[in-house]
Every structure is written in C-alpha cells, then in structure tokens.
C-alpha cells in the first residue's frame, strides 16, 4: 500500500506509549495497533484530528505517500 502510517515515529518522539495514546484519543489499543501497523483500510477524520491533537503534529507528520 503506498500510504505509510508513521504513528509509531511520532509516539517515539513524544515518548508516549500505545496505551496512553489510545486512551487519549478514545480508541481501543487493538484499533490503534491496526492503524500503527498499516493494516487499516480507512481512518476517520475525527480520529486523525484526535491523533494530531494528542501527538501535537500535523496529518502530514503521520501519513506519507511512497510509490510502489
């Protein structure tokens, strides 16, 4: 998939655990894992907004496009 999710990179920069992030944005750790591991087929804008707020970043910091 050409869209790469960099949530784990931003979590490391913010020294935040997956459990803490999941709690802050209101999703289950299992769903956060699906997002982090590039297994998600879609993401809600509300979830993306919550991620950006919790990680103090922009959507471009979380999502990247890499040609195959």
PyMOL Python script that loads the backbone (N, CA, C, O; Angstrom):
from pymol import cmd

cmd.read_pdbstr("""\
ATOM      1  N   UNK A   1       0.850  -1.184   0.000  1.00  0.00           N
ATOM      2  CA  UNK A   1       0.000   0.000   0.000  1.00  0.00           C
ATOM      3  C   UNK A   1       0.891   1.241   0.000  1.00  0.00           C
ATOM      4  O   UNK A   1       1.813   1.328   0.810  1.00  0.00           O
ATOM      5  N   UNK A   2       0.640   2.187  -0.876  1.00  0.00           N
ATOM      6  CA  UNK A   2       1.517   3.353  -0.983  1.00  0.00           C
ATOM      7  C   UNK A   2       1.377   4.367   0.160  1.00  0.00           C
ATOM      8  O   UNK A   2       2.240   5.232   0.311  1.00  0.00           O
ATOM      9  N   UNK A   3       0.316   4.284   0.965  1.00  0.00           N
ATOM     10  CA  UNK A   3       0.182   5.179   2.116  1.00  0.00           C
ATOM     11  C   UNK A   3       0.848   4.519   3.320  1.00  0.00           C
ATOM     12  O   UNK A   3       0.498   3.400   3.695  1.00  0.00           O
ATOM     13  N   UNK A   4       1.798   5.211   3.914  1.00  0.00           N
ATOM     14  CA  UNK A   4       2.525   4.693   5.074  1.00  0.00           C
ATOM     15  C   UNK A   4       2.127   5.510   6.298  1.00  0.00           C
ATOM     16  O   UNK A   4       2.114   6.741   6.257  1.00  0.00           O
ATOM     17  N   UNK A   5       1.804   4.819   7.381  1.00  0.00           N
ATOM     18  CA  UNK A   5       1.391   5.465   8.628  1.00  0.00           C
ATOM     19  C   UNK A   5       2.593   5.519   9.566  1.00  0.00           C
ATOM     20  O   UNK A   5       3.218   4.496   9.845  1.00  0.00           O
ATOM     21  N   UNK A   6       2.910   6.712  10.047  1.00  0.00           N
ATOM     22  CA  UNK A   6       4.079   6.928  10.907  1.00  0.00           C
ATOM     23  C   UNK A   6       3.706   7.271  12.347  1.00  0.00           C
ATOM     24  O   UNK A   6       4.394   8.056  12.999  1.00  0.00           O
ATOM     25  N   UNK A   7       2.630   6.689  12.836  1.00  0.00           N
ATOM     26  CA  UNK A   7       2.201   6.980  14.214  1.00  0.00           C
ATOM     27  C   UNK A   7       3.283   6.578  15.208  1.00  0.00           C
ATOM     28  O   UNK A   7       3.548   7.302  16.168  1.00  0.00           O
ATOM     29  N   UNK A   8       3.906   5.426  14.981  1.00  0.00           N
ATOM     30  CA  UNK A   8       4.923   4.950  15.914  1.00  0.00           C
ATOM     31  C   UNK A   8       6.119   5.902  15.997  1.00  0.00           C
ATOM     32  O   UNK A   8       6.729   6.043  17.058  1.00  0.00           O
ATOM     33  N   UNK A   9       6.451   6.550  14.889  1.00  0.00           N
ATOM     34  CA  UNK A   9       7.557   7.517  14.885  1.00  0.00           C
ATOM     35  C   UNK A   9       7.210   8.707  15.771  1.00  0.00           C
ATOM     36  O   UNK A   9       8.021   9.152  16.584  1.00  0.00           O
ATOM     37  N   UNK A  10       5.990   9.216  15.602  1.00  0.00           N
ATOM     38  CA  UNK A  10       5.572  10.369  16.414  1.00  0.00           C
ATOM     39  C   UNK A  10       5.423   9.985  17.881  1.00  0.00           C
ATOM     40  O   UNK A  10       5.734  10.786  18.763  1.00  0.00           O
ATOM     41  N   UNK A  11       4.950   8.772  18.152  1.00  0.00           N
ATOM     42  CA  UNK A  11       4.847   8.309  19.541  1.00  0.00           C
ATOM     43  C   UNK A  11       6.231   8.262  20.185  1.00  0.00           C
ATOM     44  O   UNK A  11       6.393   8.666  21.337  1.00  0.00           O
ATOM     45  N   UNK A  12       7.223   7.774  19.455  1.00  0.00           N
ATOM     46  CA  UNK A  12       8.586   7.707  19.987  1.00  0.00           C
ATOM     47  C   UNK A  12       9.127   9.107  20.259  1.00  0.00           C
ATOM     48  O   UNK A  12       9.777   9.338  21.279  1.00  0.00           O
ATOM     49  N   UNK A  13       8.860  10.034  19.350  1.00  0.00           N
ATOM     50  CA  UNK A  13       9.328  11.419  19.545  1.00  0.00           C
ATOM     51  C   UNK A  13       8.692  12.064  20.773  1.00  0.00           C
ATOM     52  O   UNK A  13       9.316  12.876  21.456  1.00  0.00           O
ATOM     53  N   UNK A  14       7.433  11.688  21.045  1.00  0.00           N
ATOM     54  CA  UNK A  14       6.714  12.269  22.183  1.00  0.00           C
ATOM     55  C   UNK A  14       6.848  11.416  23.455  1.00  0.00           C
ATOM     56  O   UNK A  14       6.309  11.755  24.508  1.00  0.00           O
ATOM     57  N   UNK A  15       7.583  10.297  23.325  1.00  0.00           N
ATOM     58  CA  UNK A  15       7.783   9.365  24.443  1.00  0.00           C
ATOM     59  C   UNK A  15       6.440   8.960  25.046  1.00  0.00           C
ATOM     60  O   UNK A  15       6.231   9.041  26.256  1.00  0.00           O
ATOM     61  N   UNK A  16       5.532   8.519  24.163  1.00  0.00           N
ATOM     62  CA  UNK A  16       4.182   8.146  24.568  1.00  0.00           C
ATOM     63  C   UNK A  16       3.947   6.678  24.246  1.00  0.00           C
ATOM     64  O   UNK A  16       4.297   6.205  23.164  1.00  0.00           O
ATOM     65  N   UNK A  17       3.355   5.966  25.189  1.00  0.00           N
ATOM     66  CA  UNK A  17       3.057   4.554  24.961  1.00  0.00           C
ATOM     67  C   UNK A  17       1.780   4.410  24.144  1.00  0.00           C
ATOM     68  O   UNK A  17       0.975   5.337  24.055  1.00  0.00           O
ATOM     69  N   UNK A  18       1.609   3.242  23.553  1.00  0.00           N
ATOM     70  CA  UNK A  18       0.405   2.970  22.765  1.00  0.00           C
ATOM     71  C   UNK A  18      -0.842   3.023  23.645  1.00  0.00           C
ATOM     72  O   UNK A  18      -1.877   3.544  23.231  1.00  0.00           O
ATOM     73  N   UNK A  19      -0.741   2.488  24.843  1.00  0.00           N
ATOM     74  CA  UNK A  19      -1.885   2.515  25.762  1.00  0.00           C
ATOM     75  C   UNK A  19      -2.299   3.928  26.119  1.00  0.00           C
ATOM     76  O   UNK A  19      -3.487   4.247  26.151  1.00  0.00           O
ATOM     77  N   UNK A  20      -1.314   4.776  26.387  1.00  0.00           N
ATOM     78  CA  UNK A  20      -1.600   6.169  26.730  1.00  0.00           C
ATOM     79  C   UNK A  20      -2.239   6.899  25.553  1.00  0.00           C
ATOM     80  O   UNK A  20      -3.208   7.637  25.727  1.00  0.00           O
ATOM     81  N   UNK A  21      -1.692   6.690  24.348  1.00  0.00           N
ATOM     82  CA  UNK A  21      -2.237   7.352  23.166  1.00  0.00           C
ATOM     83  C   UNK A  21      -3.661   6.874  22.896  1.00  0.00           C
ATOM     84  O   UNK A  21      -4.547   7.686  22.630  1.00  0.00           O
ATOM     85  N   UNK A  22      -3.884   5.576  22.963  1.00  0.00           N
ATOM     86  CA  UNK A  22      -5.223   5.030  22.722  1.00  0.00           C
ATOM     87  C   UNK A  22      -6.230   5.638  23.688  1.00  0.00           C
ATOM     88  O   UNK A  22      -7.341   5.993  23.293  1.00  0.00           O
ATOM     89  N   UNK A  23      -5.843   5.756  24.953  1.00  0.00           N
ATOM     90  CA  UNK A  23      -6.737   6.343  25.955  1.00  0.00           C
ATOM     91  C   UNK A  23      -7.007   7.813  25.657  1.00  0.00           C
ATOM     92  O   UNK A  23      -8.145   8.269  25.766  1.00  0.00           O
ATOM     93  N   UNK A  24      -5.975   8.552  25.283  1.00  0.00           N
ATOM     94  CA  UNK A  24      -6.134   9.983  24.997  1.00  0.00           C
ATOM     95  C   UNK A  24      -7.061  10.247  23.811  1.00  0.00           C
ATOM     96  O   UNK A  24      -7.817  11.219  23.817  1.00  0.00           O
ATOM     97  N   UNK A  25      -7.005   9.383  22.795  1.00  0.00           N
ATOM     98  CA  UNK A  25      -7.818   9.643  21.601  1.00  0.00           C
ATOM     99  C   UNK A  25      -9.130   8.884  21.597  1.00  0.00           C
ATOM    100  O   UNK A  25      -9.959   9.081  20.709  1.00  0.00           O
ATOM    101  N   UNK A  26      -9.327   8.012  22.587  1.00  0.00           N
ATOM    102  CA  UNK A  26     -10.616   7.347  22.731  1.00  0.00           C
ATOM    103  C   UNK A  26     -10.842   6.163  21.804  1.00  0.00           C
ATOM    104  O   UNK A  26     -11.970   5.921  21.373  1.00  0.00           O
ATOM    105  N   UNK A  27      -9.777   5.417  21.490  1.00  0.00           N
ATOM    106  CA  UNK A  27      -9.955   4.185  20.718  1.00  0.00           C
ATOM    107  C   UNK A  27      -9.291   3.044  21.490  1.00  0.00           C
ATOM    108  O   UNK A  27      -8.517   3.281  22.418  1.00  0.00           O
ATOM    109  N   UNK A  28      -9.593   1.827  21.107  1.00  0.00           N
ATOM    110  CA  UNK A  28      -9.012   0.684  21.799  1.00  0.00           C
ATOM    111  C   UNK A  28      -7.554   0.513  21.378  1.00  0.00           C
ATOM    112  O   UNK A  28      -7.176   0.906  20.274  1.00  0.00           O
ATOM    113  N   UNK A  29      -6.740  -0.069  22.249  1.00  0.00           N
ATOM    114  CA  UNK A  29      -5.358  -0.353  21.859  1.00  0.00           C
ATOM    115  C   UNK A  29      -5.283  -1.243  20.615  1.00  0.00           C
ATOM    116  O   UNK A  29      -4.358  -1.106  19.815  1.00  0.00           O
ATOM    117  N   UNK A  30      -6.244  -2.148  20.448  1.00  0.00           N
ATOM    118  CA  UNK A  30      -6.262  -3.018  19.269  1.00  0.00           C
ATOM    119  C   UNK A  30      -6.459  -2.204  17.989  1.00  0.00           C
ATOM    120  O   UNK A  30      -5.790  -2.451  16.986  1.00  0.00           O
ATOM    121  N   UNK A  31      -7.374  -1.235  18.022  1.00  0.00           N
ATOM    122  CA  UNK A  31      -7.595  -0.390  16.843  1.00  0.00           C
ATOM    123  C   UNK A  31      -6.398   0.511  16.571  1.00  0.00           C
ATOM    124  O   UNK A  31      -6.064   0.762  15.413  1.00  0.00           O
ATOM    125  N   UNK A  32      -5.754   0.996  17.615  1.00  0.00           N
ATOM    126  CA  UNK A  32      -4.542   1.799  17.421  1.00  0.00           C
ATOM    127  C   UNK A  32      -3.458   0.937  16.783  1.00  0.00           C
ATOM    128  O   UNK A  32      -2.732   1.404  15.905  1.00  0.00           O
ATOM    129  N   UNK A  33      -3.345  -0.299  17.210  1.00  0.00           N
ATOM    130  CA  UNK A  33      -2.366  -1.215  16.630  1.00  0.00           C
ATOM    131  C   UNK A  33      -2.620  -1.426  15.140  1.00  0.00           C
ATOM    132  O   UNK A  33      -1.676  -1.468  14.351  1.00  0.00           O
ATOM    133  N   UNK A  34      -3.871  -1.559  14.757  1.00  0.00           N
ATOM    134  CA  UNK A  34      -4.226  -1.710  13.338  1.00  0.00           C
ATOM    135  C   UNK A  34      -3.759  -0.488  12.545  1.00  0.00           C
ATOM    136  O   UNK A  34      -3.216  -0.621  11.448  1.00  0.00           O
ATOM    137  N   UNK A  35      -3.973   0.696  13.109  1.00  0.00           N
ATOM    138  CA  UNK A  35      -3.514   1.920  12.435  1.00  0.00           C
ATOM    139  C   UNK A  35      -1.987   1.965  12.353  1.00  0.00           C
ATOM    140  O   UNK A  35      -1.421   2.238  11.294  1.00  0.00           O
ATOM    141  N   UNK A  36      -1.336   1.696  13.470  1.00  0.00           N
ATOM    142  CA  UNK A  36       0.129   1.775  13.528  1.00  0.00           C
ATOM    143  C   UNK A  36       0.805   0.806  12.574  1.00  0.00           C
ATOM    144  O   UNK A  36       1.847   1.118  11.998  1.00  0.00           O
ATOM    145  N   UNK A  37       0.219  -0.355  12.408  1.00  0.00           N
ATOM    146  CA  UNK A  37       0.851  -1.408  11.614  1.00  0.00           C
ATOM    147  C   UNK A  37       0.420  -1.414  10.159  1.00  0.00           C
ATOM    148  O   UNK A  37       0.621  -2.394   9.442  1.00  0.00           O
ATOM    149  N   UNK A  38      -0.180  -0.297   9.727  1.00  0.00           N
ATOM    150  CA  UNK A  38      -0.550  -0.125   8.319  1.00  0.00           C
ATOM    151  C   UNK A  38      -1.568  -1.167   7.844  1.00  0.00           C
ATOM    152  O   UNK A  38      -1.566  -1.536   6.670  1.00  0.00           O
ATOM    153  N   UNK A  39      -2.427  -1.638   8.732  1.00  0.00           N
ATOM    154  CA  UNK A  39      -3.426  -2.646   8.384  1.00  0.00           C
ATOM    155  C   UNK A  39      -4.802  -2.019   8.139  1.00  0.00           C
ATOM    156  O   UNK A  39      -5.708  -2.701   7.659  1.00  0.00           O
ATOM    157  N   UNK A  40      -4.971  -0.746   8.456  1.00  0.00           N
ATOM    158  CA  UNK A  40      -6.265  -0.076   8.315  1.00  0.00           C
ATOM    159  C   UNK A  40      -6.554   0.230   6.848  1.00  0.00           C
ATOM    160  O   UNK A  40      -5.650   0.568   6.084  1.00  0.00           O
ATOM    161  N   UNK A  41      -7.798   0.108   6.474  1.00  0.00           N
ATOM    162  CA  UNK A  41      -8.235   0.446   5.114  1.00  0.00           C
ATOM    163  C   UNK A  41      -8.684   1.908   5.033  1.00  0.00           C
ATOM    164  O   UNK A  41      -8.715   2.498   3.953  1.00  0.00           O
ATOM    165  N   UNK A  42      -9.030   2.483   6.184  1.00  0.00           N
ATOM    166  CA  UNK A  42      -9.520   3.863   6.226  1.00  0.00           C
ATOM    167  C   UNK A  42      -9.294   4.424   7.624  1.00  0.00           C
ATOM    168  O   UNK A  42      -9.044   3.683   8.575  1.00  0.00           O
ATOM    169  N   UNK A  43      -9.386   5.748   7.730  1.00  0.00           N
ATOM    170  CA  UNK A  43      -9.308   6.412   9.027  1.00  0.00           C
ATOM    171  C   UNK A  43     -10.306   7.560   9.020  1.00  0.00           C
ATOM    172  O   UNK A  43     -10.406   8.300   8.042  1.00  0.00           O
ATOM    173  N   UNK A  44     -11.029   7.702  10.092  1.00  0.00           N
ATOM    174  CA  UNK A  44     -11.982   8.806  10.218  1.00  0.00           C
ATOM    175  C   UNK A  44     -11.209  10.110  10.458  1.00  0.00           C
ATOM    176  O   UNK A  44     -10.166  10.123  11.113  1.00  0.00           O
ATOM    177  N   UNK A  45     -11.743  11.190   9.914  1.00  0.00           N
ATOM    178  CA  UNK A  45     -11.111  12.488  10.145  1.00  0.00           C
ATOM    179  C   UNK A  45     -11.106  12.823  11.633  1.00  0.00           C
ATOM    180  O   UNK A  45     -10.166  13.456  12.115  1.00  0.00           O
ATOM    181  N   UNK A  46     -12.127  12.415  12.360  1.00  0.00           N
ATOM    182  CA  UNK A  46     -12.164  12.688  13.799  1.00  0.00           C
ATOM    183  C   UNK A  46     -11.028  11.959  14.519  1.00  0.00           C
ATOM    184  O   UNK A  46     -10.456  12.494  15.469  1.00  0.00           O
ATOM    185  N   UNK A  47     -10.699  10.746  14.075  1.00  0.00           N
ATOM    186  CA  UNK A  47      -9.586  10.008  14.672  1.00  0.00           C
ATOM    187  C   UNK A  47      -8.262  10.659  14.296  1.00  0.00           C
ATOM    188  O   UNK A  47      -7.372  10.792  15.136  1.00  0.00           O
ATOM    189  N   UNK A  48      -8.130  11.061  13.045  1.00  0.00           N
ATOM    190  CA  UNK A  48      -6.921  11.742  12.602  1.00  0.00           C
ATOM    191  C   UNK A  48      -6.725  13.047  13.372  1.00  0.00           C
ATOM    192  O   UNK A  48      -5.611  13.377  13.781  1.00  0.00           O
ATOM    193  N   UNK A  49      -7.806  13.775  13.563  1.00  0.00           N
ATOM    194  CA  UNK A  49      -7.745  15.020  14.336  1.00  0.00           C
ATOM    195  C   UNK A  49      -7.308  14.745  15.774  1.00  0.00           C
ATOM    196  O   UNK A  49      -6.472  15.469  16.314  1.00  0.00           O
ATOM    197  N   UNK A  50      -7.864  13.708  16.396  1.00  0.00           N
ATOM    198  CA  UNK A  50      -7.509  13.358  17.774  1.00  0.00           C
ATOM    199  C   UNK A  50      -6.042  12.946  17.866  1.00  0.00           C
ATOM    200  O   UNK A  50      -5.354  13.310  18.820  1.00  0.00           O
ATOM    201  N   UNK A  51      -5.561  12.191  16.882  1.00  0.00           N
ATOM    202  CA  UNK A  51      -4.148  11.806  16.852  1.00  0.00           C
ATOM    203  C   UNK A  51      -3.248  13.035  16.761  1.00  0.00           C
ATOM    204  O   UNK A  51      -2.262  13.150  17.489  1.00  0.00           O
ATOM    205  N   UNK A  52      -3.597  13.944  15.865  1.00  0.00           N
ATOM    206  CA  UNK A  52      -2.800  15.162  15.698  1.00  0.00           C
ATOM    207  C   UNK A  52      -2.793  15.997  16.979  1.00  0.00           C
ATOM    208  O   UNK A  52      -1.762  16.549  17.363  1.00  0.00           O
ATOM    209  N   UNK A  53      -3.939  16.082  17.627  1.00  0.00           N
ATOM    210  CA  UNK A  53      -4.029  16.854  18.874  1.00  0.00           C
ATOM    211  C   UNK A  53      -3.171  16.204  19.966  1.00  0.00           C
ATOM    212  O   UNK A  53      -2.393  16.884  20.636  1.00  0.00           O
ATOM    213  N   UNK A  54      -3.315  14.901  20.137  1.00  0.00           N
ATOM    214  CA  UNK A  54      -2.592  14.192  21.201  1.00  0.00           C
ATOM    215  C   UNK A  54      -1.087  14.180  20.958  1.00  0.00           C
ATOM    216  O   UNK A  54      -0.306  14.265  21.907  1.00  0.00           O
ATOM    217  N   UNK A  55      -0.674  14.076  19.702  1.00  0.00           N
ATOM    218  CA  UNK A  55       0.745  13.995  19.373  1.00  0.00           C
ATOM    219  C   UNK A  55       1.357  15.346  18.989  1.00  0.00           C
ATOM    220  O   UNK A  55       2.545  15.441  18.682  1.00  0.00           O
ATOM    221  N   UNK A  56       0.516  16.389  19.012  1.00  0.00           N
ATOM    222  CA  UNK A  56       0.960  17.748  18.688  1.00  0.00           C
ATOM    223  C   UNK A  56       1.697  17.767  17.345  1.00  0.00           C
ATOM    224  O   UNK A  56       2.862  18.155  17.253  1.00  0.00           O
ATOM    225  N   UNK A  57       0.974  17.334  16.310  1.00  0.00           N
ATOM    226  CA  UNK A  57       1.572  17.269  14.987  1.00  0.00           C
ATOM    227  C   UNK A  57       0.518  17.560  13.929  1.00  0.00           C
ATOM    228  O   UNK A  57      -0.631  17.862  14.250  1.00  0.00           O
ATOM    229  N   UNK A  58       0.915  17.469  12.679  1.00  0.00           N
ATOM    230  CA  UNK A  58       0.010  17.677  11.547  1.00  0.00           C
ATOM    231  C   UNK A  58      -0.224  16.337  10.858  1.00  0.00           C
ATOM    232  O   UNK A  58       0.575  15.415  11.020  1.00  0.00           O
ATOM    233  N   UNK A  59      -1.312  16.214  10.087  1.00  0.00           N
ATOM    234  CA  UNK A  59      -1.569  14.950   9.383  1.00  0.00           C
ATOM    235  C   UNK A  59      -0.377  14.476   8.542  1.00  0.00           C
ATOM    236  O   UNK A  59      -0.119  13.276   8.447  1.00  0.00           O
ATOM    237  N   UNK A  60       0.337  15.411   7.942  1.00  0.00           N
ATOM    238  CA  UNK A  60       1.491  15.035   7.111  1.00  0.00           C
ATOM    239  C   UNK A  60       2.605  14.392   7.929  1.00  0.00           C
ATOM    240  O   UNK A  60       3.440  13.675   7.378  1.00  0.00           O
ATOM    241  N   UNK A  61       2.626  14.642   9.245  1.00  0.00           N
ATOM    242  CA  UNK A  61       3.619  14.005  10.104  1.00  0.00           C
ATOM    243  C   UNK A  61       3.262  12.532  10.341  1.00  0.00           C
ATOM    244  O   UNK A  61       4.133  11.724  10.665  1.00  0.00           O
ATOM    245  N   UNK A  62       1.979  12.187  10.178  1.00  0.00           N
ATOM    246  CA  UNK A  62       1.510  10.837  10.446  1.00  0.00           C
ATOM    247  C   UNK A  62       1.368   9.989   9.203  1.00  0.00           C
ATOM    248  O   UNK A  62       1.503   8.767   9.264  1.00  0.00           O
ATOM    249  N   UNK A  63       1.099  10.619   8.080  1.00  0.00           N
ATOM    250  CA  UNK A  63       0.829   9.894   6.839  1.00  0.00           C
ATOM    251  C   UNK A  63       1.844  10.286   5.768  1.00  0.00           C
ATOM    252  O   UNK A  63       2.197  11.457   5.626  1.00  0.00           O
ATOM    253  N   UNK A  64       2.301   9.295   5.024  1.00  0.00           N
ATOM    254  CA  UNK A  64       3.262   9.534   3.957  1.00  0.00           C
ATOM    255  C   UNK A  64       2.837   8.731   2.733  1.00  0.00           C
ATOM    256  O   UNK A  64       2.201   7.685   2.867  1.00  0.00           O
ATOM    257  N   UNK A  65       3.179   9.207   1.554  1.00  0.00           N
ATOM    258  CA  UNK A  65       2.894   8.505   0.317  1.00  0.00           C
ATOM    259  C   UNK A  65       4.212   8.035  -0.286  1.00  0.00           C
ATOM    260  O   UNK A  65       5.119   8.831  -0.527  1.00  0.00           O
ATOM    261  N   UNK A  66       4.304   6.718  -0.528  1.00  0.00           N
ATOM    262  CA  UNK A  66       5.514   6.132  -1.110  1.00  0.00           C
ATOM    263  C   UNK A  66       5.081   5.333  -2.328  1.00  0.00           C
ATOM    264  O   UNK A  66       4.296   4.391  -2.215  1.00  0.00           O
ATOM    265  N   UNK A  67       5.595   5.713  -3.496  1.00  0.00           N
ATOM    266  CA  UNK A  67       5.237   4.984  -4.711  1.00  0.00           C
ATOM    267  C   UNK A  67       5.781   3.575  -4.666  1.00  0.00           C
ATOM    268  O   UNK A  67       6.887   3.331  -4.185  1.00  0.00           O
ATOM    269  N   UNK A  68       4.987   2.656  -5.173  1.00  0.00           N
ATOM    270  CA  UNK A  68       5.422   1.253  -5.196  1.00  0.00           C
ATOM    271  C   UNK A  68       6.233   0.973  -6.434  1.00  0.00           C
ATOM    272  O   UNK A  68       6.688  -0.154  -6.633  1.00  0.00           O
TER     273      UNK A  68
END
""", "prot")
cmd.dss("prot")
cmd.show_as("cartoon", "prot")
cmd.util.cbc("prot")
cmd.orient("prot")
